[in-house]
Amino acid sequence: MSQDVLFERRGAVGLITLNRPKALNALTRDMCIAMKAQLAEWAADGAIETVVIRGAGERAFCAGGDIRALYESGKSGTPYALDFYRDEYRLNAAIRHFPKPYIALLHGIVMGGGVGVSVHGSHRVADETVTFAMPETGIGLFPDVGGSYFLPRLPGELGIYLALSGERLKTADSVYAGVATHFVPAREMEALVAALEDGTEPDFVLRSFAQAPGPAPIEQRREAIDATFAETSVEGILAALDGEGSDWARETAAVICKKSPTSLKITFRQIRQGARLGFDDCMRMEFRMVSRIVAGHDFYEGVRAAIIDKDNTPKWQPPTLAEVSEAEIAAYFGPLGEKELQLD
């Protein structure tokens, strides 16, 4: 069995350790399949009261999917990329519907796929080192792994703000936004796991470990975020930011304008539609979207610019928002027929 993800029993706790620290615990397809199978086993095991997931090493809980492997699969036309997304989304759904407490211990980088294996659980416990983000629009993708469900359910317009800008949240902001449910210092994490081993209810245990995370800087920007990101289009948001006139608004607009225009528009539609959909329908929608992304241009160009060549000068196609038609965007959301995502 692969050592990329480890499973162990600690009393009443089923412990998952993402074990690719040199790769920032990036997910592979095999890891997703193994975790889903283990969750099914633990769901049926009366001796397991709680599942805990953590990441090995000091730098990251999980930085996302193995983007380089997905890039190489798509460029060479192998089925791995879509197979990975299919099994990753099935794992996200298994976590969302898991019948027992599921506690993610978050540290370091928590992005993309790392969000998908944490945010849908019952408890997300952040230490003081957390950096959360959904930066996918910067590589021609969109905030997937259930982003269409949890992002529009964050307070106010925080979800669409995070989705379009890729803004990074530290610990206090993550708790304020609801991405994390608790703050526990890193030095207490092992003791927290030990306290769960006798089957004590997690909410009771966390009452004795959780601390106040301190002030959340994003709270000071909430009024401006809610005012500018409530618009009915990406162009409307950029116009509102221009009219707002602050340094924050100018910097945010500049960041958004560097993203893939196609990604921005499909992400905007994704978040607005996701607000009206149940979780499983969000995952089916995302699989429709990613199936078209894998067959397109901007994802490969974004990964090339950010990860392969690292020149940070992607050549998006089309290069401007004005050139991305509504018909093109609608095509990303069309049915897949017999290739639709099948969930348990």
C-alpha positions as CSV (number, residue, x, y, z in Angstrom):
1,M,0.0,0.0,0.0
2,S,1.2,3.5,-0.8
3,Q,2.7,5.5,2.1
4,D,1.3,8.8,0.6
5,V,-1.6,8.6,3.1
6,L,-1.5,6.8,6.4
7,F,-4.4,5.4,8.4
8,E,-4.3,4.4,12.1
9,R,-6.5,3.8,15.0
10,R,-6.0,5.6,18.2
11,G,-8.7,4.4,20.6
12,A,-12.0,5.7,19.3
13,V,-10.2,7.9,16.7
14,G,-9.5,7.0,13.1
15,L,-6.5,9.1,12.2
16,I,-5.7,10.1,8.6
17,T,-2.2,11.6,7.8
18,L,-1.5,13.1,4.4
19,N,2.1,12.0,4.0
20,R,3.7,13.8,1.1
21,P,5.4,16.6,3.0
22,K,8.0,17.3,0.3
23,A,5.1,17.9,-2.1
24,L,3.1,19.9,0.5
25,N,0.9,16.9,0.9
26,A,-0.6,17.4,-2.6
27,L,-3.3,14.9,-3.4
28,T,-3.1,12.1,-5.9
29,R,-5.9,10.0,-7.3
30,D,-4.7,7.0,-5.3
31,M,-4.9,9.0,-2.1
32,C,-8.4,10.1,-2.8
33,I,-9.5,6.5,-3.5
34,A,-7.8,5.2,-0.4
35,M,-9.4,7.8,1.8
36,K,-12.9,7.3,0.5
37,A,-12.6,3.5,1.1
38,Q,-11.3,4.0,4.6
39,L,-14.1,6.5,5.5
40,A,-16.6,3.9,4.3
41,E,-15.0,1.3,6.6
42,W,-14.8,3.6,9.6
43,A,-18.4,4.8,9.1
44,A,-19.6,1.2,9.6
45,D,-17.2,0.5,12.5
46,G,-18.8,1.1,15.9
47,A,-15.5,1.4,17.6
48,I,-14.6,4.5,15.7
49,E,-16.3,7.6,17.1
50,T,-14.4,10.4,15.4
51,V,-12.2,10.8,12.3
52,V,-9.2,13.2,12.4
53,I,-7.2,14.3,9.3
54,R,-3.9,16.1,9.4
55,G,-0.9,16.8,7.2
56,A,2.7,15.7,7.7
57,G,5.5,18.2,7.9
58,E,5.6,21.8,9.0
59,R,4.7,23.6,5.8
60,A,1.3,22.5,4.7
61,F,-1.9,20.6,5.7
62,C,-2.4,20.2,2.0
63,A,-1.6,22.6,-0.9
64,G,-4.1,21.0,-3.3
65,G,-4.1,18.4,-6.1
66,D,-0.9,17.4,-7.8
67,I,-1.2,20.1,-10.5
68,R,1.9,19.1,-12.4
69,A,0.5,15.5,-12.8
70,L,-2.8,16.9,-14.0
71,Y,-1.1,19.2,-16.5
72,E,1.0,16.4,-17.9
73,S,-2.1,14.1,-18.2
74,G,-4.1,16.7,-20.0
75,K,-1.3,17.6,-22.4
76,S,-0.6,14.0,-23.3
77,G,-4.3,13.1,-23.5
78,T,-4.4,10.4,-20.9
79,P,-7.5,9.9,-18.7
80,Y,-5.7,10.5,-15.4
81,A,-6.8,14.2,-15.0
82,L,-10.5,13.5,-15.3
83,D,-10.2,10.3,-13.3
84,F,-8.5,12.3,-10.6
85,Y,-11.2,15.0,-10.4
86,R,-14.0,12.3,-10.5
87,D,-12.5,10.5,-7.5
88,E,-11.6,13.7,-5.7
89,Y,-15.1,15.0,-5.9
90,R,-16.5,11.6,-4.8
91,L,-14.2,11.9,-1.7
92,N,-15.4,15.5,-1.1
93,A,-19.0,14.2,-1.1
94,A,-18.1,11.3,1.2
95,I,-16.7,13.8,3.7
96,R,-19.7,16.0,3.4
97,H,-22.1,13.1,4.2
98,F,-19.8,11.3,6.7
99,P,-22.1,10.3,9.6
100,K,-19.6,10.9,12.4
101,P,-17.5,13.9,13.5
102,Y,-14.7,14.6,11.0
103,I,-12.1,16.9,12.4
104,A,-9.4,18.5,10.2
105,L,-6.3,19.8,12.0
106,L,-5.2,22.7,9.8
107,H,-1.7,24.1,9.6
108,G,0.4,25.9,7.1
109,I,-0.9,26.0,3.5
110,V,-4.6,25.0,3.1
111,M,-5.5,25.5,-0.5
112,G,-7.5,23.9,-3.3
113,G,-7.8,20.1,-2.7
114,G,-6.7,20.7,0.9
115,V,-9.8,22.8,1.4
116,G,-11.9,20.0,-0.2
117,V,-10.7,17.4,2.4
118,S,-11.3,19.7,5.3
119,V,-14.0,22.3,4.9
120,H,-16.8,19.8,4.3
121,G,-16.2,18.0,7.7
122,S,-17.9,18.9,10.9
123,H,-14.9,20.6,12.5
124,R,-11.9,22.6,11.1
125,V,-9.3,23.4,13.8
126,A,-6.7,25.9,12.7
127,D,-3.4,26.6,14.3
128,E,-1.5,29.9,14.2
129,T,0.3,29.1,11.0
130,V,-2.7,28.7,8.6
131,T,-2.8,30.3,5.2
132,F,-6.1,29.5,3.4
133,A,-6.9,30.3,-0.2
134,M,-8.8,29.2,-3.3
135,P,-6.4,30.6,-5.9
136,E,-7.6,28.6,-8.9
137,T,-8.6,31.5,-11.2
138,G,-4.9,32.4,-11.4
139,I,-4.2,29.1,-13.2
140,G,-7.2,29.0,-15.5
141,L,-9.3,26.8,-13.2
142,F,-12.1,27.6,-10.8
143,P,-12.6,27.1,-7.0
144,D,-13.7,23.5,-7.2
145,V,-13.8,20.7,-4.5
146,G,-17.1,22.0,-3.4
147,G,-16.3,25.7,-3.6
148,S,-19.6,26.3,-5.3
149,Y,-21.3,25.1,-2.1
150,F,-19.3,26.5,0.8
151,L,-18.1,29.8,-0.7
152,P,-21.6,31.3,-1.3
153,R,-22.5,30.3,2.2
154,L,-19.8,32.3,3.9
155,P,-20.9,35.6,5.5
156,G,-22.0,38.4,3.0
157,E,-20.0,38.5,-0.2
158,L,-16.8,36.9,1.2
159,G,-17.2,33.8,-0.9
160,I,-17.3,35.5,-4.3
161,Y,-14.5,37.8,-3.1
162,L,-12.3,34.9,-2.2
163,A,-13.2,33.0,-5.4
164,L,-12.4,35.8,-7.8
165,S,-9.3,37.3,-6.0
166,G,-7.7,34.2,-4.5
167,E,-7.1,36.3,-1.4
168,R,-5.2,34.5,1.3
169,L,-6.6,34.3,4.8
170,K,-4.6,33.8,8.0
171,T,-5.9,32.1,11.0
172,A,-8.1,34.8,12.6
173,D,-9.6,35.6,9.2
174,S,-10.3,31.9,8.5
175,V,-12.2,31.6,11.8
176,Y,-14.1,34.9,11.1
177,A,-15.1,33.7,7.6
178,G,-16.2,30.3,8.9
179,V,-13.6,28.3,7.0
180,A,-12.2,27.2,10.3
181,T,-14.5,26.5,13.3
182,H,-11.9,26.8,16.0
183,F,-8.4,28.0,16.8
184,V,-6.1,25.8,18.8
185,P,-2.3,26.5,19.1
186,A,0.0,24.1,17.3
187,R,1.5,23.0,20.6
188,E,-1.9,21.6,21.7
189,M,-2.8,19.5,18.7
190,E,-1.3,16.2,19.9
191,A,-3.1,16.7,23.2
192,L,-6.3,17.4,21.4
193,V,-6.1,14.1,19.5
194,A,-5.3,12.2,22.7
195,A,-8.3,13.8,24.4
196,L,-10.6,12.4,21.7
197,E,-9.2,8.8,21.9
198,D,-11.6,7.7,24.7
199,G,-14.6,8.7,22.5
200,T,-15.4,12.0,24.2
201,E,-17.7,14.2,22.1
202,P,-15.5,16.6,20.0
203,D,-17.5,19.7,20.9
204,F,-16.9,19.0,24.6
205,V,-13.2,18.4,24.0
206,L,-12.8,21.5,21.8
207,R,-14.3,23.7,24.5
208,S,-11.3,23.0,26.6
209,F,-8.7,23.5,23.9
210,A,-10.1,26.3,21.7
211,Q,-8.8,29.9,22.2
212,A,-9.7,33.3,20.8
213,P,-7.8,33.8,17.5
214,G,-7.5,37.5,17.9
215,P,-8.8,40.3,15.6
216,A,-9.6,39.4,12.0
217,P,-8.3,42.1,9.6
218,I,-10.9,41.1,7.0
219,E,-13.7,42.2,9.3
220,Q,-12.5,45.8,8.8
221,R,-13.1,45.3,5.0
222,R,-16.4,43.5,5.2
223,E,-18.5,46.6,4.4
224,A,-16.5,47.4,1.3
225,I,-16.4,43.7,0.2
226,D,-20.1,43.3,0.6
227,A,-20.8,46.6,-1.3
228,T,-18.5,45.9,-4.3
229,F,-18.9,42.2,-4.7
230,A,-22.7,42.1,-4.7
231,E,-22.8,43.1,-8.4
232,T,-24.3,41.0,-11.1
233,S,-21.2,40.4,-13.2
234,V,-17.4,40.4,-13.0
235,E,-17.4,43.7,-15.0
236,G,-19.8,45.2,-12.5
237,I,-17.6,44.2,-9.6
238,L,-14.5,45.8,-11.3
239,A,-16.5,48.9,-11.9
240,A,-17.7,49.0,-8.3
241,L,-14.1,48.6,-7.1
242,D,-13.0,51.4,-9.3
243,G,-15.8,53.6,-7.9
244,E,-14.9,52.6,-4.3
245,G,-11.5,54.3,-4.8
246,S,-9.5,53.0,-1.8
247,D,-6.1,51.4,-2.0
248,W,-7.6,48.1,-1.1
249,A,-10.1,48.4,-4.0
250,R,-7.4,49.4,-6.5
251,E,-5.2,46.5,-5.4
252,T,-8.0,44.0,-5.5
253,A,-9.1,45.0,-9.0
254,A,-5.5,44.8,-10.2
255,V,-5.2,41.3,-8.8
256,I,-8.5,40.1,-10.4
257,C,-7.5,41.6,-13.8
258,K,-4.4,39.3,-13.9
259,K,-6.6,36.1,-13.7
260,S,-8.0,34.1,-16.6
261,P,-11.0,36.1,-18.0
262,T,-12.7,32.8,-18.8
263,S,-12.1,31.5,-15.3
264,L,-13.4,34.6,-13.7
265,K,-16.7,34.4,-15.6
266,I,-17.3,30.7,-15.0
267,T,-16.4,31.2,-11.4
268,F,-18.8,34.1,-11.0
269,R,-21.6,32.0,-12.5
270,Q,-20.5,28.9,-10.4
271,I,-20.7,30.8,-7.1
272,R,-24.1,32.4,-7.9
273,Q,-25.6,29.1,-9.0
274,G,-24.1,27.2,-6.2
275,A,-25.9,29.4,-3.7
276,R,-29.2,27.8,-4.9
277,L,-28.0,24.2,-5.2
278,G,-27.5,21.3,-2.8
279,F,-24.1,19.9,-2.2
280,D,-24.3,16.9,-4.5
281,D,-25.7,19.0,-7.3
282,C,-22.8,21.5,-6.8
283,M,-20.3,18.6,-7.2
284,R,-22.1,17.4,-10.4
285,M,-21.9,21.0,-11.7
286,E,-18.2,21.3,-10.9
287,F,-17.5,18.0,-12.8
288,R,-19.3,19.4,-15.8
289,M,-17.1,22.5,-15.6
290,V,-13.8,20.7,-15.0
291,S,-14.5,18.3,-17.9
292,R,-14.5,21.4,-20.2
293,I,-11.5,23.0,-18.5
294,V,-9.4,19.9,-19.1
295,A,-10.3,20.1,-22.8
296,G,-9.6,23.8,-23.1
297,H,-6.6,26.2,-23.1
298,D,-6.3,28.4,-20.1
299,F,-5.6,25.8,-17.5
300,Y,-2.5,24.5,-19.3
301,E,-1.4,28.1,-20.0
302,G,-1.9,29.1,-16.3
303,V,0.0,26.1,-15.0
304,R,2.8,26.6,-17.5
305,A,3.2,30.2,-16.4
306,A,2.9,29.6,-12.7
307,I,4.5,26.2,-12.2
308,I,6.3,24.9,-15.3
309,D,8.2,27.9,-16.8
310,K,7.4,30.1,-13.8
311,D,7.5,33.3,-16.0
312,N,4.1,34.4,-14.5
313,T,3.1,35.9,-17.9
314,P,0.1,33.7,-19.0
315,K,-1.4,34.4,-22.4
316,W,-5.1,33.9,-21.8
317,Q,-7.5,33.0,-24.6
318,P,-9.6,35.1,-24.9
319,P,-7.4,37.8,-23.3
320,T,-10.1,40.1,-22.0
321,L,-13.5,39.8,-20.2
322,A,-15.2,41.6,-23.1
323,E,-14.2,38.8,-25.5
324,V,-15.6,36.0,-23.4
325,S,-19.2,35.4,-24.5
326,E,-22.1,34.2,-22.4
327,A,-22.6,31.3,-24.8
328,E,-19.0,30.2,-24.2
329,I,-19.6,30.3,-20.5
330,A,-22.9,28.5,-20.7
331,A,-21.1,25.6,-22.5
332,Y,-19.1,24.8,-19.4
333,F,-22.2,24.1,-17.5
334,G,-24.0,21.8,-20.1
335,P,-24.9,18.2,-19.3
336,L,-22.4,15.4,-19.8
337,G,-24.9,12.7,-20.6
338,E,-23.5,9.3,-19.6
339,K,-20.3,11.0,-18.4
340,E,-22.0,12.8,-15.5
341,L,-20.4,12.5,-12.1
342,Q,-21.9,9.5,-10.3
343,L,-22.1,9.8,-6.5
344,D,-22.9,7.1,-4.0
